[in-house]
Amino acid sequence: RRGGTRGRCGRAGVPQVDPYGFERPDDFDYASYEAFFSRYLVVLTRRAIKWSKLLKGKNSVQKSLKDMNRTFPDNVKFRKTADPCLQHTLYNVLVAYGHHNKAVGYCQGMNFIAGYLILITKNEEESFWLLDALIGRILPDYYSPAMLGLKTDQEVLGELVKMKVPAVAELMERHGVMWTLVVSRWFICLFIDILPVETVLRIWDCLFYEGSKIIFRVALTLIKQHQAFILEATNFPDICDKFKQITKGTFVTECHTFMQKIFTEPGSLSMATIDKLRETCREKVLSQG
């Protein structure tokens, strides 16, 4: 579904960008990335064929915007000097969605999600309907004014960690660290600017196909895989820093291996379990006002 071409080396002094338009940092490890991508191209080709077969013959998935200038400032395609400038496309999609779903309107975080959809589909209408599928069906109440669904699912993750990685849950509780402080952006931005672009897109493939439980699988995998590292933390700020560090490095860059891990590392995780936890956690969130 996505092109497999890599960003080319630019002129001396000119920032190099990845295939999606994001500038790479000066310390980007090109040697490791080239080694990874040479293997991953085979996977991309195989997956493109699978998605083509899956989608063949099926129908397409049918306030203010003060955040426009802050949407992907490190992406050359969203700069005002770009031609075409994707800020205009993003504005159109978000305004249209605000009129379409007045109960939600516009909420911070939606700009990043819509922006990613535009980068991949390169189409306003397709991006609009995919955004509608996410906000209206897959992630209900994540972006409503009260954000009840978002708050609930963060509590659900806390309960799942108690079940599957109890030592980390105990550490969080001992130091009074609320889950919303370390994972809120994981949920509201669906791992955008948290994990590498290719990894985020693979997660979204599963999110559209299998639903919101994928978010829990990803979060639990990150926590369980780095349990020993997280448990080295001795205070509140240290815990927050550990949660930032676990979203970096080879483990999350090797997206194909990572995606295999999310279906094995957390173990059994049924929607029945998640729905039951959501019911309990929603009541807890409501009682907290």
matplotlib code that plots the C-alpha trace (Angstrom):
import matplotlib.pyplot as plt

x = [0.0, 2.9, 5.9, 9.2, 11.6, 13.9, 15.0, 18.0, 21.1, 20.8, 23.4, 25.9, 24.3, 20.7, 18.6, 17.8, 14.3, 12.6, 10.1, 7.2, 8.9, 10.2, 13.7, 16.1, 18.3, 22.0, 22.9, 20.5, 22.1, 22.0, 24.0, 21.6, 18.6, 19.9, 20.5, 17.0, 15.3, 17.1, 15.3, 12.1, 11.6, 10.8, 8.1, 6.7, 6.3, 4.6, 2.2, 1.4, 0.2, -1.9, -3.6, -4.3, -6.1, -7.9, -9.2, -10.0, -13.6, -14.6, -16.0, -13.8, -13.9, -16.4, -14.0, -10.8, -7.7, -5.0, -2.7, -2.2, 1.3, 2.3, 1.4, 4.6, 7.0, 9.8, 7.9, 8.8, 5.5, 3.6, 5.6, 4.0, 6.8, 5.9, 4.2, 1.6, 1.4, -0.4, -1.5, -4.3, -5.4, -5.2, -7.3, -10.0, -10.2, -10.4, -13.0, -15.1, -14.9, -15.9, -19.1, -19.7, -19.3, -20.5, -20.4, -16.6, -15.8, -12.0, -9.8, -6.0, -4.4, -6.8, -4.5, -1.6, -3.8, -5.4, -1.9, -0.6, -3.6, -3.1, 0.6, -0.3, -3.5, -2.6, -6.3, -8.6, -11.8, -10.1, -8.4, -11.7, -13.5, -10.6, -10.6, -14.3, -13.7, -11.2, -13.0, -16.6, -16.1, -12.7, -12.0, -15.4, -15.2, -11.5, -11.9, -15.2, -15.1, -15.0, -12.6, -14.3, -13.1, -9.5, -9.5, -11.2, -8.7, -5.7, -7.2, -7.8, -4.1, -3.3, -5.4, -3.9, -0.4, -1.5, -2.5, 0.4, 3.4, 2.5, 6.0, 5.7, 2.2, 3.5, 6.3, 3.9, 1.6, 4.5, 5.7, 2.2, 2.7, -0.6, -0.8, -2.1, 1.3, 3.3, 0.9, -1.6, 0.2, 0.4, -3.4, -4.4, -1.8, -1.9, 1.9, 2.6, 5.9, 6.3, 7.4, 9.2, 6.9, 7.0, 6.2, 3.2, 1.8, 2.1, 0.2, -2.5, -2.9, -3.8, -5.9, -8.1, -8.4, -8.7, -9.8, -8.7, -7.3, -4.2, -3.3, -3.2, -1.1, 1.5, 1.6, 1.8, 4.6, 6.6, 6.2, 6.8, 9.8, 11.5, 10.3, 13.8, 14.8, 11.7, 12.2, 15.6, 13.7, 13.9, 11.8, 8.9, 11.0, 13.1, 9.9, 8.7, 12.1, 12.2, 8.8, 10.2, 13.3, 11.4, 9.9, 13.3, 16.0, 16.3, 13.4, 10.8, 12.6, 12.6, 8.8, 8.1, 9.6, 8.0, 4.5, 5.1, 6.0, 2.8, 0.8, 2.9, 4.5, 1.2, -0.3, -4.1, -6.0, -9.6, -12.1, -14.4, -11.7, -11.2, -14.9, -15.3, -12.4, -13.8, -17.1, -15.5, -12.9, -15.6, -17.5, -14.3, -13.5, -17.1, -17.0, -13.8, -15.7]
y = [0.0, 2.4, 3.1, 1.5, 4.1, 5.7, 9.3, 10.2, 12.0, 15.7, 18.4, 19.3, 21.3, 20.5, 18.4, 15.0, 13.8, 10.4, 9.2, 10.9, 14.3, 14.3, 15.6, 13.2, 14.2, 14.8, 11.6, 9.4, 5.9, 5.4, 2.2, 0.4, 1.8, 0.7, -2.8, -2.9, -1.5, -3.9, -6.7, -4.8, -4.1, -7.8, -7.5, -4.3, -6.0, -9.1, -6.9, -4.7, -7.8, -9.0, -5.6, -5.3, -8.7, -7.7, -4.4, -5.5, -5.1, -3.6, -0.1, 2.7, 3.4, 5.7, 25.9, 26.8, 25.3, 27.2, 24.1, 24.3, 25.8, 23.3, 20.3, 18.5, 21.5, 19.1, 17.9, 19.7, 18.9, 20.9, 24.1, 27.1, 27.2, 23.7, 23.3, 21.9, 22.9, 20.1, 22.6, 23.6, 20.0, 19.4, 22.5, 21.4, 17.9, 19.2, 21.9, 19.4, 16.9, 19.6, 20.2, 16.5, 15.6, 18.6, 16.5, 16.4, 19.5, 19.8, 18.4, 18.6, 15.5, 15.2, 17.4, 14.9, 11.9, 13.7, 14.8, 11.3, 10.1, 12.9, 12.0, 8.3, 8.7, 12.0, 12.5, 14.8, 12.6, 9.4, 11.1, 12.5, 9.1, 7.3, 10.0, 9.4, 5.7, 6.2, 8.9, 7.7, 3.9, 2.6, 5.2, 6.5, 9.3, 9.8, 13.2, 14.4, 17.4, 15.2, 12.7, 10.0, 7.2, 8.3, 8.7, 5.3, 3.5, 5.0, 3.5, 0.2, 0.1, 0.6, -2.4, -4.5, -3.7, -4.8, -8.1, -8.7, -6.6, -6.2, -5.0, -2.0, -1.3, -1.4, 1.0, 3.5, 3.3, 3.6, 6.8, 8.2, 8.3, 8.5, 6.6, 9.7, 11.4, 8.8, 7.4, 10.1, 11.0, 7.2, 7.1, 10.6, 10.7, 7.0, 6.8, 9.6, 11.3, 8.6, 5.7, 5.7, 6.4, 2.9, 1.4, 3.8, 2.9, -0.8, -0.3, 1.7, -1.2, -3.4, -0.7, -0.3, -4.1, -5.3, -2.3, -0.4, -3.4, -3.0, 0.1, -1.9, -4.6, -2.0, -0.3, -3.6, -4.8, -1.7, -1.9, -5.7, -5.8, -3.0, -4.1, -4.4, -1.0, 0.7, -0.9, 0.8, 4.0, 5.4, 8.5, 10.2, 12.1, 9.0, 6.9, 9.5, 9.5, 5.7, 5.8, 8.2, 6.1, 2.8, 4.2, 4.6, 2.3, -0.8, -2.6, -0.1, 0.6, -3.0, -2.7, -6.1, -7.9, -5.4, -6.1, -9.9, -9.2, -7.3, -10.4, -12.6, -10.5, -9.4, -12.9, -13.4, -10.1, -10.6, -7.8, -9.4, -8.6, -5.1, -4.3, -5.5, -3.3, -0.4, -0.7, -0.6, 2.1, 4.3, 4.4, 5.3, 8.2, 9.5, 9.3, 11.4, 14.2]
z = [0.0, 0.6, -1.5, -0.5, -1.7, 0.8, 1.2, -0.9, 0.4, 0.0, -0.8, 1.9, 4.6, 3.4, 5.9, 4.7, 4.8, 5.0, 2.3, 4.2, 4.4, 8.0, 8.5, 9.9, 12.9, 12.4, 14.4, 12.3, 12.0, 8.2, 8.3, 10.6, 8.8, 5.4, 6.8, 8.2, 5.1, 2.8, 4.6, 5.1, 1.4, 0.9, 3.7, 2.2, -1.2, 0.3, 2.4, -0.6, -2.5, 0.5, 1.0, -2.7, -2.6, 0.6, -0.7, -4.3, -5.1, -1.7, -1.2, 0.1, 3.8, 3.7, 17.0, 15.9, 14.2, 16.2, 15.8, 12.0, 12.2, 14.8, 12.8, 11.8, 11.8, 10.9, 7.7, 4.6, 3.0, 5.7, 5.4, 3.9, 1.3, 0.0, -3.3, -2.8, 0.9, 2.8, 5.5, 3.1, 2.6, 6.4, 7.0, 4.5, 6.1, 9.7, 8.9, 6.9, 9.8, 12.3, 10.3, 9.8, 13.5, 15.5, 18.8, 18.4, 16.3, 16.6, 19.3, 19.7, 18.4, 15.4, 13.4, 13.7, 12.8, 9.8, 8.8, 8.7, 6.7, 4.2, 3.8, 3.0, 1.0, -0.7, -1.0, 0.9, 0.7, 1.6, 4.5, 5.7, 5.7, 7.4, 10.0, 10.5, 10.8, 13.6, 15.5, 15.0, 15.1, 16.3, 19.0, 20.2, 22.8, 22.5, 21.0, 22.4, 24.7, 27.8, 26.3, 28.3, 26.0, 26.2, 29.9, 30.3, 28.1, 30.0, 33.2, 31.4, 30.5, 34.1, 35.1, 32.3, 33.5, 37.0, 35.5, 33.1, 34.5, 38.2, 39.2, 37.0, 38.2, 41.8, 41.0, 39.4, 42.5, 45.0, 43.4, 42.7, 38.9, 37.1, 33.8, 32.0, 32.6, 30.7, 28.1, 27.2, 23.9, 23.0, 23.0, 21.7, 18.9, 18.2, 18.6, 16.1, 17.1, 19.7, 17.5, 14.0, 11.1, 9.5, 12.9, 13.4, 10.0, 10.7, 14.0, 12.1, 9.6, 12.5, 14.2, 11.2, 10.8, 14.4, 16.4, 19.5, 21.4, 19.2, 21.2, 24.4, 22.7, 21.6, 25.0, 26.9, 24.6, 25.2, 28.9, 29.3, 26.9, 29.0, 32.4, 33.9, 32.5, 33.9, 37.3, 37.6, 38.2, 41.7, 41.6, 39.8, 37.1, 36.5, 35.8, 33.3, 31.5, 31.3, 29.5, 27.0, 26.4, 25.8, 22.6, 21.0, 19.6, 17.5, 19.1, 17.8, 14.5, 13.4, 12.8, 11.3, 14.3, 16.6, 15.1, 15.6, 19.2, 20.0, 19.3, 21.5, 24.3, 26.1, 25.9, 25.7, 25.4, 24.4, 23.6, 26.3, 28.9, 27.6, 27.5, 31.1, 32.2, 30.3, 32.0, 35.5, 34.6, 32.9, 36.2, 38.0, 35.7, 35.9, 39.7, 39.7, 37.9]

ax = plt.figure().add_subplot(projection="3d")
ax.plot(x, y, z, "-o")
ax.set_aspect("equal")
plt.show()
